[in-house]
Amino acid sequence: TDSEQLRQHQEQRYQLAAEGANYGTWDLDVNAGLLWLGPGVQRMIGLPKGAAVVSRESWTQRIHPDDRERALGAIQRHLDGHAADYDAEYRVRHGDGTYVWVESRGKLVGEGLPRIVGSLQDVSERKAAEREMEHRAFHDPLTGLPNRELFLDRLGRALVEGQRKGTAEFAVVFVDLDRFKVVNDSLGHAAGDRLLGVLADRLNGAVRA
């Protein structure tokens, strides 16, 4: 019928839009502990075709260990009524063994048996850009060493920790490079940059991360 064809065309358009946005849907039966994964989610994390229903436990094991507590805590707060909806960002293991950053959102639906319907979006590119921006903000672009801002942050933490313990178990070491201006003036800034790179390599080789 015309209405059936219209519905199919609408579903196809939605599916194409979801694929273009690295977006997929999921449906969690809380009591049964079963998670239905839409085609977009399956493709996003490299699951074989046909693997549409997985256990909640198997999905939990796919979440990066460092992110697991945060992701589970967010969904539990929603189930307990402490949050209007579920929203969490975490890394989930891809079929090839790598991890994909995703943003997962969901909400309890219907009456009676608890069920959460939600979406999953690949945000790996955004997270990579955020990490790059953060690195640039706290590291010297030439040598890759921590810059003044990061030094002052770490020093501030050490001072607070020393006050808490009642003893300052750290020291500040100042390293100077004698006659560096002579190198720049006589050999050029390119040579000076190379010298700083050598110094950075030696410092990295002499101290812990």
Accessible surface in RSA format (square Angstrom, percent):
REM  Atomic radii and reference values for relative SASA: ProtOr
REM  Chains: A
REM  Algorithm: Lee & Richards
REM  Probe-radius: 1.40
REM  Slices: 20
REM RES _ NUM      All-atoms   Total-Side   Main-Chain    Non-polar    All polar
REM                ABS   REL    ABS   REL    ABS   REL    ABS   REL    ABS   REL
RES THR A   1   129.92  92.4  82.66  83.8  47.26 112.6  94.04 126.3  35.89  54.2
RES ASP A   2   122.92  86.1 113.28 112.7   9.65  22.8  38.46  90.5  84.47  84.2
RES SER A   3    82.81  70.0  70.62  94.2  12.19  28.1  52.42 111.6  30.39  42.6
RES GLU A   4    67.78  38.9  65.53  49.6   2.25   5.4  33.32  64.5  34.46  28.1
RES GLN A   5   102.21  57.2 101.94  74.5   0.27   0.6  20.10  42.8  82.12  62.3
RES LEU A   6    98.41  54.8  96.31  68.9   2.09   5.3  97.94  68.8   0.46   1.2
RES ARG A   7   107.07  45.0 106.05  54.1   1.02   2.4  60.95  83.3  46.11  27.9
RES GLN A   8    80.20  44.8  79.01  57.7   1.19   2.8  14.22  30.3  65.98  50.0
RES HIS A   9    92.95  50.8  91.96  63.9   0.99   2.5  47.78  49.2  45.17  52.6
RES GLN A  10    91.44  51.1  85.89  62.8   5.54  13.2  23.24  49.5  68.20  51.7
RES GLU A  11    92.40  53.1  86.93  65.8   5.48  13.0  40.47  78.3  51.94  42.4
RES GLN A  12   106.97  59.8 103.09  75.3   3.88   9.2  38.14  81.2  68.83  52.2
RES ARG A  13   136.98  57.5 131.14  66.9   5.83  13.9  70.81  96.8  66.17  40.1
RES TYR A  14   116.32  54.3 110.04  62.6   6.28  16.3 107.09  80.5   9.23  11.4
RES GLN A  15    53.38  29.9  53.38  39.0   0.00   0.0  31.82  67.7  21.56  16.4
RES LEU A  16   121.67  67.8 112.83  80.7   8.83  22.2 113.10  79.4   8.57  23.1
RES ALA A  17    67.33  61.9  48.81  75.3  18.52  42.1  61.35  86.4   5.97  15.8
RES ALA A  18     8.53   7.8   4.21   6.5   4.32   9.8   8.25  11.6   0.28   0.8
RES GLU A  19    71.19  40.9  57.51  43.5  13.69  32.6  13.17  25.5  58.02  47.4
RES GLY A  20    70.06  86.4   0.00   N/A  70.06  86.4  39.37 108.0  30.69  68.7
RES ALA A  21    49.51  45.5  34.92  53.9  14.59  33.2  45.90  64.6   3.60   9.5
RES ASN A  22    81.89  56.5  76.45  73.9   5.43  13.1   6.80  16.4  75.09  72.6
RES TYR A  23    65.28  30.5  63.85  36.3   1.43   3.7  34.88  26.2  30.39  37.5
RES GLY A  24     3.48   4.3   0.00   N/A   3.48   4.3   3.48   9.6   0.00   0.0
RES THR A  25    40.95  29.1  39.46  40.0   1.49   3.5  25.90  34.8  15.05  22.8
RES TRP A  26    13.91   5.6  13.09   6.3   0.83   1.9  12.62   6.7   1.30   2.1
RES ASP A  27    29.52  20.7  27.23  27.1   2.28   5.4   9.36  22.0  20.15  20.1
RES LEU A  28     4.26   2.4   4.26   3.0   0.00   0.0   4.26   3.0   0.00   0.0
RES ASP A  29    54.62  38.3  54.44  54.2   0.17   0.4  17.05  40.1  37.57  37.5
RES VAL A  30    26.99  17.8  18.11  16.4   8.88  21.4  18.11  15.7   8.88  24.1
RES ASN A  31   101.39  69.9  65.40  63.2  35.99  86.7  30.33  73.0  71.06  68.7
RES ALA A  32    60.38  55.5  25.30  39.0  35.08  79.8  37.42  52.7  22.96  60.8
RES GLY A  33    18.82  23.2   0.00   N/A  18.82  23.2  15.55  42.7   3.28   7.3
RES LEU A  34    85.08  47.4  83.65  59.8   1.43   3.6  83.74  58.8   1.34   3.6
RES LEU A  35    11.03   6.1  11.03   7.9   0.00   0.0  11.03   7.7   0.00   0.0
RES TRP A  36   104.87  42.1 103.51  50.1   1.36   3.2  86.26  46.0  18.61  30.2
RES LEU A  37     1.20   0.7   1.18   0.8   0.02   0.1   1.18   0.8   0.02   0.1
RES GLY A  38     0.28   0.3   0.00   N/A   0.28   0.3   0.28   0.8   0.00   0.0
RES PRO A  39    72.59  52.9  68.60  62.5   3.98  14.5  71.01  58.6   1.58   9.8
RES GLY A  40     5.68   7.0   0.00   N/A   5.68   7.0   1.13   3.1   4.55  10.2
RES VAL A  41     0.24   0.2   0.24   0.2   0.00   0.0   0.24   0.2   0.00   0.0
RES GLN A  42    18.81  10.5  18.81  13.7   0.00   0.0   5.33  11.3  13.48  10.2
RES ARG A  43   119.70  50.3  99.70  50.8  20.00  47.6  77.91 106.5  41.79  25.3
RES MET A  44    20.88  10.8   4.49   3.0  16.39  39.0  14.45  12.3   6.43   8.5
RES ILE A  45     0.00   0.0   0.00   0.0   0.00   0.0   0.00   0.0   0.00   0.0
RES GLY A  46    31.91  39.3   0.00   N/A  31.91  39.3  15.88  43.6  16.03  35.9
RES LEU A  47    24.46  13.6  11.23   8.0  13.22  33.2  11.48   8.1  12.98  34.9
RES PRO A  48    96.87  70.6  84.19  76.7  12.67  46.1  96.67  79.8   0.20   1.2
RES LYS A  49   208.29 101.6 178.79 109.7  29.50  70.2 123.14 110.8  85.15  90.7
RES GLY A  50    73.20  90.3   0.00   N/A  73.20  90.3  40.56 111.3  32.64  73.1
RES ALA A  51    30.57  28.1  19.79  30.5  10.77  24.5  29.51  41.6   1.06   2.8
RES ALA A  52    26.77  24.6  25.90  40.0   0.87   2.0  25.90  36.5   0.87   2.3
RES VAL A  53    87.46  57.6  62.73  56.8  24.73  59.6  62.73  54.5  24.73  67.1
RES VAL A  54    30.90  20.3  24.42  22.1   6.47  15.6  30.90  26.8   0.00   0.0
RES SER A  55    48.00  40.6  42.27  56.4   5.73  13.2  33.53  71.4  14.47  20.3
RES ARG A  56    63.41  26.6  63.04  32.1   0.36   0.9  26.88  36.7  36.53  22.1
RES GLU A  57   105.76  60.7 102.46  77.5   3.30   7.9  57.11 110.5  48.66  39.7
RES SER A  58    49.76  42.0  41.50  55.4   8.26  19.0  44.96  95.7   4.80   6.7
RES TRP A  59    23.25   9.3  22.88  11.1   0.37   0.9  17.44   9.3   5.80   9.4
RES THR A  60    15.47  11.0  15.47  15.7   0.00   0.0   8.74  11.7   6.73  10.2
RES GLN A  61    86.94  48.6  82.04  60.0   4.90  11.7  34.26  72.9  52.68  40.0
RES ARG A  62    44.29  18.6  44.28  22.6   0.01   0.0   3.62   5.0  40.67  24.6
RES ILE A  63     4.78   2.7   4.70   3.5   0.08   0.2   4.70   3.4   0.08   0.2
RES HIS A  64    34.96  19.1  34.96  24.3   0.00   0.0  12.24  12.6  22.72  26.4
RES PRO A  65    83.54  60.9  65.04  59.3  18.50  67.3  65.78  54.3  17.77 110.4
RES ASP A  66   106.84  74.8  80.04  79.7  26.79  63.4  22.31  52.5  84.53  84.3
RES ASP A  67     3.41   2.4   3.41   3.4   0.00   0.0   0.00   0.0   3.41   3.4
RES ARG A  68    57.32  24.1  57.32  29.2   0.00   0.0  19.90  27.2  37.42  22.7
RES GLU A  69   152.41  87.5 143.06 108.2   9.36  22.3  61.73 119.4  90.69  74.0
RES ARG A  70   116.00  48.7 104.45  53.2  11.55  27.5  73.94 101.1  42.06  25.5
RES ALA A  71     2.67   2.5   1.22   1.9   1.45   3.3   1.66   2.3   1.01   2.7
RES LEU A  72    67.02  37.3  65.13  46.6   1.89   4.8  65.32  45.9   1.70   4.6
RES GLY A  73    24.06  29.7   0.00   N/A  24.06  29.7  22.97  63.0   1.10   2.5
RES ALA A  74     8.13   7.5   5.89   9.1   2.24   5.1   6.50   9.2   1.62   4.3
RES ILE A  75    14.58   8.3  14.58  10.9   0.00   0.0  14.58  10.5   0.00   0.0
RES GLN A  76    82.66  46.2  82.66  60.4   0.00   0.0  36.55  77.8  46.11  35.0
RES ARG A  77   119.60  50.2 119.14  60.7   0.46   1.1  46.16  63.1  73.44  44.5
RES HIS A  78     9.27   5.1   7.50   5.2   1.77   4.5   7.34   7.6   1.93   2.2
RES LEU A  79    42.97  23.9  17.67  12.6  25.30  63.6  17.67  12.4  25.30  68.1
RES ASP A  80    80.63  56.5  51.17  50.9  29.46  69.7  16.47  38.8  64.16  64.0
RES GLY A  81    63.81  78.7   0.00   N/A  63.81  78.7  31.23  85.7  32.58  73.0
RES HIS A  82   142.88  78.1 106.06  73.7  36.82  94.2  72.21  74.4  70.67  82.2
RES ALA A  83    35.48  32.6  23.76  36.7  11.72  26.7  32.04  45.1   3.44   9.1
RES ALA A  84    84.07  77.3  58.28  89.9  25.79  58.7  71.21 100.3  12.85  34.0
RES ASP A  85    73.35  51.4  68.88  68.6   4.47  10.6   6.63  15.6  66.72  66.5
RES TYR A  86    10.49   4.9   9.16   5.2   1.33   3.5   2.31   1.7   8.18  10.1
RES ASP A  87    72.46  50.8  51.65  51.4  20.80  49.2  20.34  47.9  52.11  52.0
RES ALA A  88     8.32   7.7   0.83   1.3   7.49  17.0   8.32  11.7   0.00   0.0
RES GLU A  89    44.49  25.5  39.45  29.8   5.04  12.0  19.81  38.3  24.68  20.1
RES TYR A  90     4.96   2.3   4.96   2.8   0.00   0.0   0.25   0.2   4.70   5.8
RES ARG A  91    58.44  24.5  58.44  29.8   0.00   0.0   8.93  12.2  49.51  30.0
RES VAL A  92     0.00   0.0   0.00   0.0   0.00   0.0   0.00   0.0   0.00   0.0
RES ARG A  93    84.28  35.4  84.28  43.0   0.00   0.0  20.75  28.4  63.53  38.5
RES HIS A  94    43.62  23.8  41.56  28.9   2.06   5.3  26.68  27.5  16.94  19.7
RES GLY A  95    48.50  59.8   0.00   N/A  48.50  59.8  15.47  42.4  33.03  74.0
RES ASP A  96   101.79  71.3  62.83  62.5  38.96  92.1  44.77 105.4  57.02  56.9
RES GLY A  97    46.46  57.3   0.00   N/A  46.46  57.3  27.03  74.2  19.44  43.5
RES THR A  98    78.77  56.0  72.31  73.3   6.46  15.4  70.54  94.7   8.24  12.5
RES TYR A  99    86.44  40.4  57.74  32.9  28.70  74.7  40.85  30.7  45.59  56.2
RES VAL A 100    15.82  10.4  15.44  14.0   0.38   0.9  15.82  13.7   0.00   0.0
RES TRP A 101    40.62  16.3  40.30  19.5   0.32   0.8  35.69  19.0   4.93   8.0
RES VAL A 102     0.00   0.0   0.00   0.0   0.00   0.0   0.00   0.0   0.00   0.0
RES GLU A 103    28.47  16.3  26.59  20.1   1.88   4.5   0.87   1.7  27.60  22.5
RES SER A 104     2.41   2.0   2.41   3.2   0.00   0.0   0.00   0.0   2.41   3.4
RES ARG A 105   125.55  52.7 124.84  63.6   0.71   1.7  36.38  49.7  89.18  54.0
RES GLY A 106     7.94   9.8   0.00   N/A   7.94   9.8   5.77  15.8   2.17   4.9
RES LYS A 107   107.44  52.4 107.44  65.9   0.00   0.0  86.34  77.7  21.10  22.5
RES LEU A 108    68.22  38.0  53.32  38.1  14.89  37.4  53.53  37.6  14.69  39.5
RES VAL A 109    54.81  36.1  44.20  40.0  10.60  25.5  50.15  43.6   4.65  12.6
RES GLY A 110    71.32  88.0   0.00   N/A  71.32  88.0  36.32  99.7  35.01  78.4
RES GLU A 111   171.14  98.3 143.06 108.2  28.08  66.9  65.94 127.5 105.20  85.9
RES GLY A 112    76.24  94.0   0.00   N/A  76.24  94.0  43.31 118.8  32.93  73.7
RES LEU A 113   132.81  74.0 123.20  88.1   9.61  24.1 123.71  86.9   9.10  24.5
RES PRO A 114    44.04  32.1  37.83  34.5   6.21  22.6  43.26  35.7   0.79   4.9
RES ARG A 115   105.79  44.4 105.76  53.9   0.03   0.1  32.62  44.6  73.17  44.3
RES ILE A 116     0.00   0.0   0.00   0.0   0.00   0.0   0.00   0.0   0.00   0.0
RES VAL A 117    56.25  37.0  50.15  45.4   6.09  14.7  50.15  43.6   6.09  16.5
RES GLY A 118    10.11  12.5   0.00   N/A  10.11  12.5   8.62  23.6   1.50   3.4
RES SER A 119    19.41  16.4  19.00  25.4   0.41   0.9   5.73  12.2  13.67  19.2
RES LEU A 120     1.62   0.9   1.62   1.2   0.00   0.0   1.62   1.1   0.00   0.0
RES GLN A 121    65.48  36.6  65.41  47.8   0.06   0.2   4.14   8.8  61.34  46.5
RES ASP A 122    40.63  28.5  27.28  27.1  13.36  31.6   1.74   4.1  38.90  38.8
RES VAL A 123    12.64   8.3   8.57   7.8   4.07   9.8  12.64  11.0   0.00   0.0
RES SER A 124    36.26  30.6  33.70  45.0   2.55   5.9  31.76  67.6   4.49   6.3
RES GLU A 125   155.43  89.2 144.70 109.5  10.73  25.5  63.67 123.2  91.76  74.9
RES ARG A 126    98.10  41.2  89.45  45.6   8.65  20.6  67.30  92.0  30.80  18.7
RES LYS A 127    35.57  17.4  35.43  21.7   0.14   0.3   6.20   5.6  29.37  31.3
RES ALA A 128    44.78  41.2  39.14  60.4   5.63  12.8  39.84  56.1   4.94  13.1
RES ALA A 129    53.13  48.8  44.77  69.1   8.36  19.0  52.26  73.6   0.87   2.3
RES GLU A 130    73.22  42.0  67.38  51.0   5.84  13.9  38.72  74.9  34.50  28.2
RES ARG A 131   127.10  53.4 121.84  62.1   5.26  12.5  69.45  94.9  57.64  34.9
RES GLU A 132    81.55  46.8  78.55  59.4   3.00   7.1  31.47  60.9  50.07  40.9
RES MET A 133   137.17  71.0 130.31  86.2   6.85  16.3 105.17  89.4  32.00  42.4
RES GLU A 134   109.93  63.1 103.04  78.0   6.89  16.4  33.18  64.2  76.75  62.7
RES HIS A 135    86.63  47.3  82.88  57.6   3.75   9.6  60.39  62.2  26.24  30.5
RES ARG A 136   169.35  71.1 150.92  76.9  18.43  43.9  49.48  67.6 119.87  72.7
RES ALA A 137    55.46  51.0  35.82  55.3  19.64  44.7  47.88  67.4   7.58  20.1
RES PHE A 138    71.59  35.8  71.59  44.3   0.00   0.0  71.59  43.4   0.00   0.0
RES HIS A 139    39.10  21.4  37.08  25.8   2.02   5.2  20.44  21.1  18.67  21.7
RES ASP A 140    48.21  33.8  45.60  45.4   2.61   6.2  16.00  37.7  32.21  32.1
RES PRO A 141   135.68  98.9  95.09  86.7  40.60 147.6 107.50  88.8  28.18 175.1
RES LEU A 142    88.94  49.5  59.41  42.5  29.53  74.2  64.97  45.6  23.97  64.5
RES THR A 143    33.27  23.7  10.45  10.6  22.82  54.4  13.38  18.0  19.89  30.1
RES GLY A 144    36.79  45.4   0.00   N/A  36.79  45.4  22.02  60.4  14.77  33.1
RES LEU A 145    40.81  22.7  40.61  29.1   0.21   0.5  40.81  28.7   0.00   0.0
RES PRO A 146    77.87  56.8  58.89  53.7  18.98  69.0  58.89  48.6  18.98 117.9
RES ASN A 147    39.14  27.0  31.16  30.1   7.98  19.2  22.93  55.2  16.21  15.7
RES ARG A 148   181.24  76.1 170.03  86.7  11.22  26.7  53.10  72.6 128.14  77.7
RES GLU A 149   100.92  57.9  97.37  73.7   3.55   8.5  28.37  54.9  72.55  59.2
RES LEU A 150    22.71  12.6  22.71  16.2   0.00   0.0  22.71  15.9   0.00   0.0
RES PHE A 151    94.42  47.2  89.75  55.6   4.66  12.1  94.42  57.2   0.00   0.0
RES LEU A 152    92.18  51.3  83.54  59.8   8.64  21.7  83.83  58.9   8.35  22.5
RES ASP A 153    55.48  38.9  43.60  43.4  11.88  28.1  21.17  49.8  34.31  34.2
RES ARG A 154   118.91  49.9 114.53  58.4   4.39  10.4  51.69  70.6  67.23  40.7
RES LEU A 155    42.31  23.6  37.95  27.1   4.36  11.0  41.73  29.3   0.58   1.6
RES GLY A 156    28.65  35.3   0.00   N/A  28.65  35.3  28.00  76.8   0.65   1.5
RES ARG A 157   147.67  62.0 139.07  70.9   8.60  20.5  56.46  77.2  91.21  55.3
RES ALA A 158    29.31  26.9  19.69  30.4   9.61  21.9  27.46  38.7   1.84   4.9
RES LEU A 159    86.83  48.4  85.00  60.8   1.83   4.6  85.92  60.3   0.92   2.5
RES VAL A 160   100.25  66.0  99.42  90.0   0.83   2.0  99.45  86.4   0.80   2.2
RES GLU A 161    67.94  39.0  67.57  51.1   0.37   0.9  35.41  68.5  32.53  26.6
RES GLY A 162     8.46  10.4   0.00   N/A   8.46  10.4   6.36  17.4   2.11   4.7
RES GLN A 163   146.51  81.9 118.45  86.6  28.06  66.8  48.29 102.8  98.22  74.5
RES ARG A 164   170.71  71.7 134.47  68.5  36.24  86.3  74.02 101.2  96.70  58.6
RES LYS A 165   114.01  55.6  79.46  48.8  34.54  82.2  45.31  40.8  68.70  73.2
RES GLY A 166    68.01  83.9   0.00   N/A  68.01  83.9  34.53  94.8  33.48  75.0
RES THR A 167    66.38  47.2  57.35  58.1   9.04  21.5  41.43  55.6  24.95  37.7
RES ALA A 168    67.31  61.9  40.66  62.7  26.65  60.6  40.66  57.3  26.65  70.6
RES GLU A 169   133.30  76.5  93.20  70.5  40.10  95.5  46.48  89.9  86.82  70.9
RES PHE A 170    73.19  36.6  41.32  25.6  31.86  82.9  54.02  32.8  19.16  54.8
RES ALA A 171    88.53  81.4  55.66  85.9  32.87  74.8  61.41  86.5  27.12  71.8
RES VAL A 172    87.67  57.7  54.55  49.4  33.12  79.8  57.50  50.0  30.17  81.8
RES VAL A 173   123.55  81.3  94.99  86.0  28.56  68.8  97.91  85.1  25.64  69.5
RES PHE A 174   174.12  87.1 145.14  89.9  28.98  75.4 147.87  89.6  26.26  75.2
RES VAL A 175    92.06  60.6  63.76  57.7  28.30  68.2  66.69  57.9  25.37  68.8
RES ASP A 176   100.31  70.3  75.69  75.3  24.62  58.2  17.63  41.5  82.68  82.5
RES LEU A 177    56.34  31.4  46.31  33.1  10.03  25.2  46.58  32.7   9.75  26.2
RES ASP A 178   104.80  73.4  83.81  83.4  20.99  49.6  20.52  48.3  84.28  84.1
RES ARG A 179   181.33  76.1 162.28  82.7  19.05  45.3  66.76  91.2 114.56  69.4
RES PHE A 180    49.80  24.9  47.23  29.3   2.57   6.7  47.59  28.9   2.20   6.3
RES LYS A 181   148.64  72.5 142.78  87.6   5.85  13.9 112.34 101.1  36.30  38.7
RES VAL A 182    86.50  56.9  84.48  76.5   2.02   4.9  86.48  75.1   0.02   0.0
RES VAL A 183    34.96  23.0  34.05  30.8   0.91   2.2  34.96  30.4   0.00   0.0
RES ASN A 184    26.25  18.1  21.07  20.4   5.18  12.5   3.09   7.4  23.15  22.4
RES ASP A 185   100.33  70.3  63.15  62.9  37.19  87.9  32.57  76.7  67.76  67.6
RES SER A 186    79.58  67.2  41.20  55.0  38.38  88.4  43.68  93.0  35.90  50.3
RES LEU A 187   128.79  71.7  99.56  71.2  29.24  73.5 105.45  74.1  23.35  62.8
RES GLY A 188    28.57  35.2   0.00   N/A  28.57  35.2  27.02  74.1   1.55   3.5
RES HIS A 189   133.09  72.7 128.81  89.5   4.28  10.9  87.27  89.9  45.82  53.3
RES ALA A 190    66.17  60.8  56.06  86.5  10.11  23.0  61.25  86.3   4.92  13.0
RES ALA A 191    13.95  12.8  10.00  15.4   3.95   9.0  10.39  14.6   3.56   9.4
RES GLY A 192     0.20   0.2   0.00   N/A   0.20   0.2   0.20   0.6   0.00   0.0
RES ASP A 193    61.78  43.3  59.51  59.2   2.27   5.4   9.57  22.5  52.21  52.1
RES ARG A 194   161.29  67.7 152.35  77.7   8.95  21.3  77.81 106.3  83.48  50.6
RES LEU A 195    62.61  34.9  58.49  41.8   4.12  10.4  61.96  43.5   0.65   1.7
RES LEU A 196    50.18  27.9  49.14  35.2   1.04   2.6  49.14  34.5   1.04   2.8
RES GLY A 197    23.01  28.4   0.00   N/A  23.01  28.4  22.36  61.4   0.65   1.5
RES VAL A 198    71.94  47.3  70.37  63.7   1.57   3.8  71.05  61.7   0.89   2.4
RES LEU A 199    48.63  27.1  46.93  33.6   1.70   4.3  48.55  34.1   0.08   0.2
RES ALA A 200     2.46   2.3   2.00   3.1   0.45   1.0   2.25   3.2   0.20   0.5
RES ASP A 201   101.67  71.2  90.94  90.5  10.73  25.4  27.73  65.3  73.94  73.7
RES ARG A 202   176.41  74.1 163.59  83.4  12.82  30.5  58.46  79.9 117.95  71.5
RES LEU A 203    60.88  33.9  60.31  43.1   0.57   1.4  60.81  42.7   0.07   0.2
RES ASN A 204    85.66  59.1  69.08  66.8  16.58  39.9  23.96  57.7  61.70  59.6
RES GLY A 205    72.36  89.2   0.00   N/A  72.36  89.2  36.52 100.2  35.84  80.3
RES ALA A 206    82.15  75.5  43.23  66.7  38.92  88.5  53.64  75.5  28.51  75.5
RES VAL A 207    98.31  64.7  77.64  70.3  20.67  49.8  85.40  74.2  12.91  35.0
RES ARG A 208   228.52  95.9 204.42 104.2  24.10  57.4  89.52 122.3 139.00  84.2
RES ALA A 209   157.67 145.0  72.48 111.9  85.19 193.8 105.27 148.2  52.40 138.8
END  Absolute sums over single chains surface
CHAIN  1 A    14560.2      11804.5       2755.7       8388.4       6171.9
END  Absolute sums over all chains
TOTAL         14560.2      11804.5       2755.7       8388.4       6171.9
